[in-house]
Amino acid sequence: MFIFIILIYLSQIFWFCVIKYNKNFTLDLKDFYKKINNKIDAIIIANPNSPVGDLIQEKDLIKIIKKSNKYGIPFFIDQAYFEFSKTDMIQLVKKFDNVIISRTFSKGMGAAGIRLAYIIANYKIIKLFENVRPLYEINQIAVRYGLFLIKNYSLAKNYCVKTIISRDKLCKIFEKNKIIVINSKTNSIHVKFGKNLNKVKKIFNNFRVLFKFSTLPHSNYKQWVRLTIFPDIEKEEFIKKIILCQK
């Protein structure tokens, strides 16, 4: 569930070749590179990944893409959270003819309800997508709202920048107060409250804060709390209460 997946097609059956996470919550890129071969039909990654929130840097990704391109393997990069990662990677589409990037209006633009996304790739690949797409894949409401968001993209981008700042600030505050936290390149972080978890849950309930538990690599369910970040979250009263209950 929380591992990188390479998709392999063999004898009418889909097989999955997994790349495991290291204990520092990063993918084993050496193993990733080693397992690319001519039996693979496609490589699909989320970068930044979710729920871990890790990011493969572009310089590390290029080495893997080069090998996949050598075998003619399509390399699909899901960048749903790219607005929160200070990265772009669109230039990879220009450098490599096997790279496909997908993005969504659901995360950074806050429009999950319209179910709108787009593909960035070279002309040949786009034509292949056009040949297999549904006749009516999006409705007019989604189109109109999507156009509105594009015209006002600076507002969404500003929100994402503020979210990144608050995400990093909150992690530093937790670390300063000896609360174990994993920062990410998305709009959420993972926090381990340990013996104080029940106290923190009561604080969340009192302030009507929604949260969820995460199972991260090398850990158990309910060991990590996944907390969604928004601008100035570090100034919220419930954060102050959480800090106090750790002392």
C-alpha positions in Angstrom: 0.0 0.0 0.0 2.8 2.4 0.8 5.4 1.2 -1.7 6.5 2.2 -5.1 5.0 0.0 -7.8 6.3 -0.9 -11.3 3.6 -2.3 -13.5 4.6 -5.4 -15.6 2.4 -7.1 -18.2 3.2 -10.8 -18.9 1.0 -13.5 -20.4 -2.3 -11.5 -20.1 -1.7 -11.0 -16.3 -0.6 -7.8 -14.5 2.3 -8.4 -12.2 3.7 -5.9 -9.7 7.4 -5.4 -8.9 7.7 -3.5 -5.7 10.4 -1.1 -4.6 10.6 -1.0 -0.8 11.1 2.1 1.4 14.2 2.5 3.5 13.8 3.1 7.2 14.3 6.9 6.6 11.1 6.8 4.6 12.8 7.2 1.2 12.6 4.7 -1.8 15.5 2.5 -2.5 16.5 4.1 -5.7 19.4 1.7 -6.4 17.0 -1.2 -6.3 14.6 0.8 -8.4 17.2 1.3 -11.1 18.4 -2.3 -10.9 14.9 -3.7 -11.5 14.2 -1.8 -14.8 14.4 -4.3 -17.7 12.9 -5.1 -21.1 10.0 -7.1 -19.5 8.4 -4.0 -18.0 5.6 -2.3 -20.0 5.2 0.9 -17.9 6.5 2.6 -14.8 4.1 4.6 -12.8 5.1 6.8 -9.8 3.6 9.5 -7.6 6.1 12.2 -7.1 5.6 13.7 -4.5 4.3 10.4 -3.2 1.3 10.0 -0.8 0.8 9.3 2.0 4.5 9.3 2.9 5.1 12.7 1.2 8.6 11.9 -0.1 10.0 13.4 -3.3 12.5 11.9 -5.7 14.7 14.8 -6.8 14.9 15.5 -10.5 18.6 14.7 -10.8 18.0 11.2 -9.3 14.9 10.7 -11.4 16.7 11.5 -14.7 19.0 8.5 -14.2 16.0 6.2 -13.9 14.2 7.8 -16.8 17.2 7.4 -19.0 17.3 3.6 -18.4 13.6 3.2 -18.9 13.8 5.2 -22.2 16.6 2.9 -23.4 14.0 0.0 -23.2 11.2 2.1 -24.6 9.2 2.0 -21.3 6.6 4.8 -20.8 7.4 6.7 -17.6 4.3 8.1 -15.9 4.7 10.7 -13.2 1.7 11.6 -11.1 2.3 15.1 -9.7 -0.9 15.6 -7.8 0.9 17.4 -5.0 3.6 19.3 -7.1 2.4 22.7 -5.9 3.5 21.9 -2.4 6.9 20.5 -3.4 8.8 23.5 -4.9 9.4 21.5 -8.0 8.1 21.4 -11.6 9.8 18.7 -13.8 7.9 19.7 -16.9 11.2 20.0 -18.7 11.5 16.2 -18.4 8.8 15.9 -21.1 11.0 17.9 -23.5 14.1 15.9 -22.7 12.6 12.4 -22.8 10.0 11.2 -25.3 8.7 8.5 -22.9 7.8 10.8 -20.0 4.1 11.5 -19.2 3.1 13.9 -16.3 -0.4 14.1 -14.8 -1.7 16.9 -12.6 -4.9 17.6 -10.9 -7.1 20.5 -9.8 -7.9 18.6 -6.6 -5.0 19.4 -4.3 -3.2 22.7 -4.8 -6.2 24.3 -6.4 -8.7 22.8 -3.8 -11.2 21.6 -6.4 -11.5 17.9 -5.7 -15.2 18.0 -6.4 -15.0 18.8 -10.1 -12.8 15.7 -10.8 -10.6 17.6 -13.3 -7.0 16.7 -14.2 -4.7 17.0 -17.2 -1.8 15.3 -19.0 1.5 16.8 -20.1 3.4 14.8 -22.7 4.7 15.0 -26.3 2.4 15.1 -29.3 2.7 11.4 -30.1 1.6 10.3 -26.6 -1.2 12.9 -26.4 -2.6 11.5 -29.7 -2.6 8.0 -28.1 -4.6 9.3 -25.1 -7.1 11.0 -27.5 -7.7 7.7 -29.2 -8.8 5.9 -26.0 -10.4 8.7 -24.0 -14.1 8.7 -23.2 -16.3 10.8 -25.5 -17.5 13.0 -22.6 -14.8 12.7 -19.9 -15.6 16.0 -18.2 -18.7 18.1 -17.8 -19.3 21.8 -18.5 -19.4 22.7 -14.9 -15.9 21.3 -14.4 -14.7 23.1 -17.6 -16.0 26.5 -16.5 -14.7 26.2 -13.0 -11.3 24.9 -14.2 -11.0 27.9 -16.5 -11.8 30.2 -13.6 -9.1 28.6 -11.5 -6.6 28.9 -14.3 -7.3 32.6 -14.7 -6.9 33.0 -10.9 -4.0 30.6 -10.5 -1.9 33.2 -8.7 -4.3 33.0 -5.8 -4.0 29.2 -5.5 -0.2 29.4 -5.9 -0.1 32.0 -3.1 -2.1 29.7 -0.9 0.2 26.8 -1.6 3.3 28.9 -0.8 1.8 29.9 2.6 0.9 26.3 3.3 4.5 25.3 2.7 5.8 28.0 5.0 3.3 26.9 7.8 4.1 23.2 7.2 7.8 23.8 7.8 7.2 26.1 10.7 4.9 23.6 12.4 7.5 20.7 12.0 10.2 22.9 13.6 7.8 23.7 16.5 7.1 20.0 17.1 10.7 19.1 16.8 11.7 21.8 19.3 9.2 20.3 21.7 10.5 16.8 21.2 7.5 15.6 19.2 8.5 13.2 16.5 7.3 14.4 13.1 7.9 13.6 9.4 7.8 16.6 7.1 6.6 16.1 3.6 6.4 17.6 0.1 2.6 17.6 0.2 0.0 19.5 2.3 0.2 17.1 5.2 2.7 15.9 7.8 2.9 12.8 10.0 3.2 13.1 13.8 3.9 10.5 16.4 2.4 11.5 19.8 3.3 8.2 21.6 1.8 7.9 25.1 0.1 11.3 24.7 -2.0 10.2 21.8 -5.3 9.9 23.8 -4.8 13.4 25.1 -4.2 14.7 21.6 -7.3 13.0 20.3 -9.4 14.7 22.9 -7.9 18.1 21.9 -8.7 17.3 18.2 -12.3 16.4 19.2 -12.7 19.5 21.4 -11.6 21.8 18.5 -13.4 19.7 15.9 -10.2 19.0 14.0 -10.3 16.2 11.5 -7.4 13.8 11.3 -6.5 10.3 10.2 -4.1 7.6 11.2 -1.5 6.5 8.7 0.4 3.2 8.3 3.9 4.2 7.0 6.7 1.9 6.0 8.3 0.1 9.0 5.5 1.2 11.3 2.1 0.2 12.6 -1.4 1.6 12.2 -2.3 4.3 14.7 1.4 5.0 15.3 1.3 8.0 13.1 -1.3 10.8 12.9 -1.6 12.4 9.4 -2.4 16.1 9.8 -3.5 18.2 6.9 -1.7 21.6 6.8 -3.2 25.0 5.9 -1.7 28.6 6.2 -1.0 29.7 9.7 -1.9 26.4 11.3 1.0 26.8 13.6 -0.8 29.7 15.2 -4.0 27.8 16.0 -5.1 27.3 19.6 -5.3 23.5 19.3 -1.6 23.4 18.3 -0.7 25.3 21.5 -2.8 22.8 23.5 -1.0 19.9 21.9 2.4 21.4 22.8 1.3 21.9 26.4 0.1 18.3 26.8 3.5 17.0 25.9 5.1 18.7 29.0 
